[in-house]
Amino acid sequence: MMKSMTGFGRYELTEQNFKLTVEMKSVNHRYLDLTIKMPKRFNCFESAIRNQIKEDVQRGKVDMYITFEDYSEDRVELKYNRSLAAEYMKYFAEMSLEFDIKKDVTVSMLAKCPEVFSMEQADSDEEELWQVLSDAIRKATENFVKARETEGEQLRADLQSKLDYLGELVKKVEERSPQVVAEYRAKLYEKLKEVLENSSIDENRILTEAAVFADKVCVDEEMVRLKTHISHMRDALTAGSGIGRKLDFLAQEMNREANTTLSKANDVALADIAIDMKTEIEKIREQVQNIE
C-alpha cells in the first residue's frame, strides 16, 4: 500500500510498576533519518530499535520519543565506592603531613565527599525489558504506518485526478497541433497572394514552407513520451510502497517533455496549454515529494 512520508503514531503501556510511552512522527526526507530520544537505561537497545524500525519504514525524517516512568519503590540502590573513599583518605593524610594540621576526618565528613555514595537504578532483566520495549515500539510503529497509509491513499487519489487532467491537456495539444499547421499554411497562402497579386502561386512552395514549419513545431514525439510517463505513473501508484523515488523521476521526465512542448509552441493557444501542463506537473512533483 502506498504510504505518505508524514505521519504520527503513539502507543502507551501502563502496568502496576511502570508506564512506557512510545511516540513517532515524521516529515519528508530523501532517505531514512531516524532520531531516537529515550532514557539512558534504553541506550543499549538503540541498534536493535533502529533495525526494528527499518523493517517497516524506508524513507522520511522520523523522530521517536520513548518515556519510561518507574513506580517501583525498590528499583533504586545506594552504592558505596570504596576505592574512591580510600583515595580521599589518602589525600587527607597527605594534606595533614604537608600542612602540619590535625587529621580529623570523620565518617560523616567522608560520606559527604562527591561520589562516595550514589543512588543507582537496580539492575533489571535486559531480555525482559527489551521484550516490553520491543512490543511497545512495534505497536507504535503499526499506528504510525497506518497513519502514513491513510494519507498515502489520499495522495494517490489526488495524483490520479491530476494525471487525468494532464491526459486531457495532452489530447488538447494533439488536437491543436494539426490546426496550427493548417492555419499557418492558410496565412502563408494569403501573404503570397497579396505579394504576387495576379501572378500564379506555386503550390509546391507553400507545401514546402508548411512542411518546414510543421517539422519545427511538431510535438508528436513529446506527447507520445508524455503519455507513456503518465501510464507508467498510474501503474506505479498501484504497485505498493517504496515508489517515491520512481514517481519523482517520472515527474521530472514529464516536466522535460512539457518544457520542450512550450519551447516549440508557435501559437498562443498551444503555449497556454503547455503552460497549464507545466503547472499541473509541478503540482504532481510537489505531491510526489510526500510519498515514501
Rosetta blueprint (number, residue, H / E / L):
1 M L
2 M L
3 K L
4 S E
5 M L
6 T L
7 G E
8 F E
9 G E
10 R E
11 Y E
12 E E
13 L E
14 T E
15 E L
16 Q L
17 N L
18 F E
19 K E
20 L E
21 T E
22 V E
23 E E
24 M E
25 K E
26 S E
27 V E
28 N L
29 H L
30 R L
31 Y L
32 L E
33 D E
34 L E
35 T E
36 I E
37 K E
38 M L
39 P L
40 K H
41 R H
42 F H
43 N H
44 C H
45 F H
46 E H
47 S H
48 A H
49 I H
50 R H
51 N H
52 Q H
53 I H
54 K H
55 E L
56 D L
57 V L
58 Q L
59 R L
60 G E
61 K E
62 V E
63 D E
64 M E
65 Y E
66 I E
67 T E
68 F E
69 E E
70 D E
71 Y L
72 S L
73 E L
74 D L
75 R L
76 V E
77 E E
78 L E
79 K E
80 Y E
81 N L
82 R H
83 S H
84 L H
85 A H
86 A H
87 E H
88 Y H
89 M H
90 K H
91 Y H
92 F H
93 A H
94 E H
95 M H
96 S H
97 L H
98 E H
99 F H
100 D L
101 I L
102 K L
103 K L
104 D L
105 V L
106 T L
107 V H
108 S H
109 M H
110 L H
111 A H
112 K L
113 C L
114 P L
115 E L
116 V L
117 F E
118 S E
119 M E
120 E E
121 Q E
122 A L
123 D L
124 S L
125 D L
126 E H
127 E H
128 E H
129 L H
130 W H
131 Q H
132 V H
133 L H
134 S H
135 D H
136 A H
137 I H
138 R H
139 K H
140 A H
141 T H
142 E H
143 N H
144 F H
145 V H
146 K H
147 A H
148 R H
149 E H
150 T H
151 E H
152 G H
153 E H
154 Q H
155 L H
156 R H
157 A H
158 D H
159 L H
160 Q H
161 S H
162 K H
163 L H
164 D H
165 Y H
166 L H
167 G H
168 E H
169 L H
170 V H
171 K H
172 K H
173 V H
174 E H
175 E H
176 R H
177 S H
178 P H
179 Q H
180 V H
181 V H
182 A H
183 E H
184 Y H
185 R H
186 A H
187 K H
188 L H
189 Y H
190 E H
191 K H
192 L H
193 K H
194 E H
195 V H
196 L H
197 E L
198 N L
199 S L
200 S L
201 I L
202 D L
203 E H
204 N H
205 R H
206 I H
207 L H
208 T H
209 E H
210 A H
211 A H
212 V H
213 F H
214 A H
215 D H
216 K H
217 V H
218 C L
219 V L
220 D H
221 E H
222 E H
223 M H
224 V H
225 R H
226 L H
227 K H
228 T H
229 H H
230 I H
231 S H
232 H H
233 M H
234 R H
235 D H
236 A H
237 L H
238 T L
239 A L
240 G L
241 S L
242 G L
243 I L
244 G H
245 R H
246 K H
247 L H
248 D H
249 F H
250 L H
251 A H
252 Q H
253 E H
254 M H
255 N H
256 R H
257 E H
258 A H
259 N H
260 T H
261 T H
262 L H
263 S H
264 K H
265 A L
266 N L
267 D L
268 V H
269 A H
270 L H
271 A H
272 D H
273 I H
274 A H
275 I H
276 D H
277 M H
278 K H
279 T H
280 E H
281 I H
282 E H
283 K H
284 I H
285 R H
286 E H
287 Q H
288 V H
289 Q L
290 N L
291 I E
292 E L
